[in-house]
């Protein structure tokens, strides 16, 4: 199939397909002499895998690390292990951000309370 049909079946734009190709994540199975790209169901499966990894929260750089693991290990174990490792790192980052936000919220509340007490002291007299 040509790029337009391929992109439509995958639910992306032709521009996205070209971008993924430029990153080395995807490639056409063949090119015609006029430069037309042709794709098969194999490339469609790869693109769907890319989309599912993006939905998990992986960056394109992380996906570029994970994809080759599936061709190296047809069982998929290596790829899944790497995904778990990446997701655990994302979870640690999220936990750190949550902790920072809790601390920031506490500081905001303390400032609000301090200023409100100052206002109350001035208006009660």
matplotlib code that plots the C-alpha trace (Angstrom):
import matplotlib.pyplot as plt

x = [0.0, 1.1, 1.8, -1.6, -3.5, -0.9, -1.2, -5.0, -5.1, -2.7, -4.6, -1.8, -0.8, 1.6, 3.8, 4.0, 5.0, 7.8, 8.9, 9.1, 11.1, 13.5, 14.1, 14.7, 11.7, 10.0, 10.7, 8.9, 9.2, 10.1, 10.3, 9.3, 11.5, 9.5, 10.1, 6.7, 6.9, 5.1, 4.2, 3.0, 1.2, 4.6, 5.2, 1.6, 2.2, 5.4, 3.5, 0.7, 3.4, 4.9, 1.4, 0.8, 4.1, 3.4, 0.0, 2.0, 4.0, 7.2, 9.0, 10.1, 13.7, 12.7, 10.7, 13.7, 15.5, 12.7, 11.7, 15.0, 14.7, 11.7, 13.6, 16.5, 14.3, 11.1, 9.7, 9.3, 10.7, 13.6, 11.4, 8.9, 11.6, 12.9, 9.4, 8.9, 12.3, 11.3, 7.9, 9.4, 11.7, 8.6, 6.9, 9.8, 9.8, 6.1, 6.5, 9.2, 7.0, 4.1, 6.3, 7.5, 3.9, 2.9, 5.7, 4.9, 1.2, 2.2, 4.4, 1.5, -0.9, 1.6, 2.0, -1.8, -2.3, 0.5, -0.9, -4.4, -3.4, -1.6, -4.8, -7.0, -4.7, -5.0, -8.7, -9.7, -8.1]
y = [0.0, 3.5, 6.0, 7.6, 4.4, 3.1, 6.2, 6.1, 2.5, 3.3, 6.3, 8.8, 11.3, 10.7, 13.4, 11.3, 8.3, 10.3, 11.6, 8.1, 7.1, 10.0, 8.8, 5.2, 3.8, 2.8, 2.2, 1.3, -2.2, -0.9, 2.2, 2.6, 4.3, 7.5, 7.6, 6.2, 4.4, 1.1, -0.6, -4.0, -5.4, -5.9, -2.1, -1.5, -3.8, -1.9, 1.4, 0.1, -1.0, 2.5, 4.0, 1.6, 2.4, 6.1, 5.5, 3.9, 7.1, 6.1, 8.9, 8.3, 8.0, 5.3, 3.5, 3.5, 1.6, -0.9, -1.8, -3.5, -5.8, -7.4, -8.4, -9.6, -11.7, -13.1, -14.1, -10.4, -10.9, -8.5, -5.8, -6.2, -6.1, -2.8, -1.4, -2.2, -0.6, 2.5, 2.7, 2.2, 5.2, 7.2, 6.2, 7.3, 10.7, 11.0, 10.2, 12.8, 15.4, 14.6, 15.0, 18.3, 19.4, 18.4, 20.4, 23.4, 23.1, 23.1, 26.2, 28.0, 27.1, 28.3, 31.6, 32.0, 31.3, 33.8, 36.6, 35.9, 36.1, 39.4, 40.7, 39.5, 41.1, 44.4, 44.3, 43.2, 46.1]
z = [0.0, -0.6, 2.2, 2.2, 2.6, 5.1, 7.2, 7.1, 8.2, 11.1, 12.1, 11.6, 8.9, 6.1, 7.7, 10.8, 8.8, 7.1, 10.5, 12.0, 8.9, 9.4, 13.0, 11.8, 13.6, 10.4, 6.8, 3.6, 2.5, -1.0, -3.1, -6.7, -9.2, -8.9, -5.2, -4.1, -0.8, -0.4, 2.9, 3.9, 6.9, 8.6, 8.6, 9.7, 12.7, 13.6, 13.4, 15.6, 18.1, 18.0, 18.7, 21.5, 23.1, 22.8, 24.5, 27.4, 27.8, 26.0, 24.1, 20.5, 21.7, 24.2, 21.5, 19.3, 22.0, 22.5, 18.9, 17.9, 21.0, 19.4, 16.3, 18.4, 20.7, 19.0, 22.3, 23.2, 26.7, 26.2, 24.8, 27.6, 30.2, 28.7, 28.7, 32.4, 33.1, 31.3, 32.9, 36.4, 35.7, 34.6, 37.8, 39.9, 38.1, 38.7, 42.4, 42.6, 40.9, 43.2, 46.3, 45.0, 44.3, 47.9, 49.3, 47.1, 48.1, 51.8, 51.3, 49.5, 52.3, 54.9, 53.0, 52.7, 56.4, 57.4, 55.2, 56.3, 60.0, 59.3, 57.6, 60.4, 63.0, 61.2, 60.7, 64.2, 66.0]

ax = plt.figure().add_subplot(projection="3d")
ax.plot(x, y, z, "-o")
ax.set_aspect("equal")
plt.show()
